[in-house]
Each structure stands twice: as C-alpha cells, then as structure tokens.
C-alpha cells in the first residue's frame, strides 16, 4: 500500500491580487505569524496552451525552495485530490467579500 500523496491549494492575498498556488507541503513554519509552503507545483512546460497567470507565477517563484506567507494574507488552504492550474485573480473591491485584517492577530500582553 503506497502512502497518500497530499496536494494543497493555497489561496492568499498579495499586492491587491488573489494568488492560487499548489504545493506538496504546508506547515506553521519556524517564523512566528507565517505559513511555510514548500515544493510548489506547476504544470509542465510541454503544454501547447500556456496560461499567462501561471507562467507569471512560475517566473515569480522560480528558484524558490520555500516561501513564507503572512498568516493574515492567507484566505484558505485546502487539501485537494489533484493539482489544478495556479492562477492570479485581480481583486475587484466592489465585488469581493475578502477583507484583510486591519492589524496583526497577535498583540503584546499588557504590562501592569
């Protein structure tokens, strides 16, 4: 029996755009307040039709072994059965229900 291979779909905000990427590993990470993403997955370049947003993501993340995304930028992380196409969506402020948190989630404790 072979172990199940997990694929994660990570959706997050970056520069006013919504990114959807796929990876083999997602963890809390060693940096406080960040989600660690490793082994990013992209379609092979042998396809005849090239999606420009996926090509842009492939270029942006070329040479990246691991990336850290701020916790407040994460919209959702899903475990999926198979990899889809990585995408960048432009955020339309009027039509969206996605909002970033105005401050950090972690606040320092008050000293007496």
SETIMI-227387 format. One line per 8 residues: number of its first residue (from 1); their letters; for each residue x negated, y negated, z of N, C-alpha, C. Coordinates in steps of 0.05 Angstrom, whole numbers, plus 5000, padded with zeros to 4 digits. Layout:
% SETIMI-227387
NUM) A) X:Y:Z:X:Y:Z:X:Y:Z  ...
% end
This chain:
% SETIMI-227387
1) XXXXXXXX) 4983:5023:5000:5000:5000:5000:4982:4975:5000  4986:4957:4981:4970:4933:4979:4983:4911:4995  4966:4894:5008:4977:4872:5023:4991:4852:5005  5012:4840:5016:5027:4820:5000:5010:4795:4997  5008:4785:4972:4993:4760:4967:5012:4737:4969  5006:4719:4988:5022:4695:4992:5015:4673:4973  5035:4659:4964:5031:4635:4948:5048:4614:4962  5036:4590:4966:5051:4569:4979:5055:4546:4960
9) XXXXXXXX) 5078:4534:4961:5084:4510:4945:5085:4487:4966  5067:4468:4961:5064:4445:4979:5074:4420:4965  5093:4406:4977:5104:4382:4966:5097:4359:4985  5083:4338:4975:5075:4316:4992:5074:4290:4977  5074:4268:4992:5073:4241:4981:5044:4232:4979  5037:4219:4956:5010:4209:4952:5012:4185:4933  5006:4161:4943:5006:4137:4927:5033:4131:4913  5055:4135:4928:5081:4129:4917:5091:4150:4897
17) XXXXXXXX) 5078:4173:4896:5087:4195:4878:5090:4220:4895  5107:4238:4885:5111:4264:4898:5094:4285:4883  5076:4298:4897:5059:4319:4885:5071:4346:4893  5071:4364:4874:5077:4393:4880:5053:4409:4871  5040:4422:4890:5017:4439:4883:5021:4467:4895  5007:4486:4885:5008:4513:4895:4981:4522:4905  4980:4537:4926:4955:4546:4939:4959:4573:4951  4936:4587:4956:4937:4613:4969:4936:4611:4999
25) XXXXXXXX) 4924:4589:5010:4921:4586:5039:4929:4559:5048  4945:4558:5070:4953:4533:5083:4951:4538:5113  4939:4519:5126:4936:4522:5155:4936:4494:5169  4937:4494:5195:4937:4469:5210:4911:4455:5207  4889:4469:5203:4864:4456:5198:4849:4447:5223  4824:4440:5219:4807:4431:5241:4810:4401:5246  4821:4386:5228:4824:4357:5232:4852:4352:5244  4852:4338:5266:4877:4333:5280:4896:4316:5263
33) XXXXXXXX) 4921:4325:5259:4940:4310:5244:4940:4315:5214  4925:4335:5205:4922:4341:5177:4930:4370:5172  4940:4376:5148:4945:4403:5139:4923:4410:5119  4910:4433:5124:4888:4442:5108:4898:4461:5086  4891:4455:5061:4900:4471:5038:4876:4481:5023  4875:4507:5018:4852:4519:5004:4862:4536:4981  4843:4541:4963:4848:4559:4939:4872:4549:4923  4870:4525:4912:4891:4513:4896:4894:4530:4870
41) XXXXXXXX) 4919:4532:4862:4925:4549:4838:4936:4531:4816  4925:4535:4792:4934:4521:4768:4937:4541:4746  4954:4535:4726:4957:4552:4702:4930:4553:4688  4926:4575:4673:4902:4578:4657:4903:4559:4633  4881:4550:4624:4880:4531:4601:4886:4543:4575  4891:4569:4574:4896:4583:4548:4924:4578:4537  4941:4565:4552:4968:4559:4543:4968:4539:4520  4986:4543:4501:4987:4524:4478:5000:4498:4485
49) XXXXXXXX) 5020:4498:4503:5033:4474:4512:5020:4466:4538  5010:4441:4539:4997:4432:4564:5015:4411:4577  5021:4415:4602:5037:4396:4617:5018:4373:4626  5022:4348:4618:5004:4327:4626:5001:4322:4656  5023:4326:4671:5020:4321:4700:5004:4344:4713  5006:4368:4703:4990:4390:4714:4960:4386:4706  4956:4376:4682:4929:4371:4673:4916:4348:4690  4932:4328:4697:4923:4307:4714:4916:4317:4742
57) XXXXXXXX) 4932:4335:4753:4927:4348:4779:4901:4365:4778  4898:4380:4756:4875:4397:4753:4850:4380:4753  4851:4357:4739:4828:4339:4738:4823:4326:4765  4844:4317:4779:4842:4304:4805:4829:4323:4826  4837:4348:4824:4828:4367:4844:4805:4385:4834  4792:4379:4812:4770:4395:4802:4747:4394:4821  4736:4416:4827:4713:4418:4845:4721:4417:4875  4747:4415:4881:4756:4413:4909:4759:4442:4919
65) XXXXXXXX) 4745:4449:4940:4748:4475:4952:4770:4475:4973  4773:4452:4986:4793:4450:5008:4801:4421:5009  4827:4416:5014:4836:4389:5016:4852:4386:5042  4851:4363:5054:4866:4357:5079:4887:4335:5072  4912:4341:5078:4933:4322:5073:4945:4314:5099  4949:4287:5103:4960:4278:5129:4987:4290:5134  4992:4297:5158:5017:4311:5166:5041:4295:5159  5040:4268:5162:5064:4252:5156:5069:4249:5126
73) XXXXXXXX) 5050:4258:5109:5055:4257:5080:5068:4282:5070  5068:4304:5085:5080:4329:5077:5110:4327:5077  5122:4335:5055:5151:4336:5053:5161:4364:5061  5148:4384:5049:5155:4412:5056:5134:4431:5046  5132:4454:5058:5115:4476:5050:5132:4501:5048  5132:4513:5025:5148:4537:5020:5130:4561:5013  5136:4584:5023:5123:4609:5014:5140:4619:4991  5128:4622:4967:5143:4630:4944:5133:4656:4933
81) XXXXXXXX) 5149:4669:4916:5141:4695:4906:5120:4693:4884  5122:4672:4867:5101:4669:4847:5096:4639:4842  5073:4634:4831:5065:4606:4825:5082:4594:4803  5089:4569:4807:5102:4554:4786:5083:4534:4774  5093:4514:4761:5076:4493:4749:5073:4470:4768  5048:4462:4773:5043:4439:4790:5052:4414:4776  5063:4395:4791:5075:4371:4779:5070:4347:4796  5072:4323:4782:5073:4298:4796:5099:4284:4788
89) XXXXXXXX) 5115:4277:4808:5140:4263:4803:5137:4234:4811  5146:4216:4795:5146:4187:4803:5169:4182:4821  5164:4169:4843:5184:4164:4864:5201:4140:4856  5227:4145:4853:5246:4123:4847:5258:4115:4874  5252:4092:4884:5260:4083:4910:5291:4084:4914  5306:4078:4893:5335:4076:4895:5348:4104:4898  5337:4123:4884:5349:4150:4883:5339:4170:4903  5319:4162:4918:5306:4182:4935:5318:4182:4964
97) XXXXXXXX) 5316:4205:4976:5323:4208:5004:5299:4215:5021  5275:4213:5008:5250:4219:5022:5239:4193:5033  5233:4193:5059:5222:4170:5072:5198:4178:5088  5178:4161:5088:5154:4166:5104:5159:4155:5132  5146:4167:5151:5148:4157:5179:5134:4131:5181  5146:4111:5195:5134:4085:5197:5108:4084:5213  5104:4102:5232:5080:4103:5248:5070:4131:5250  5048:4135:5264:5038:4162:5267:5057:4177:5286
105) XXXXXXXX) 5056:4203:5284:5072:4220:5301:5061:4221:5329  5035:4220:5331:5021:4223:5356:5015:4196:5368  5025:4191:5392:5020:4166:5405:5003:4172:5430  4985:4154:5437:4969:4159:5461:4986:4157:5487  4978:4172:5506:4992:4172:5532:4987:4145:5546  5008:4136:5560:5005:4111:5575:4989:4115:5600  4971:4097:5606:4955:4098:5630:4968:4081:5651  4969:4093:5675:4981:4078:5698:4963:4058:5710
% end
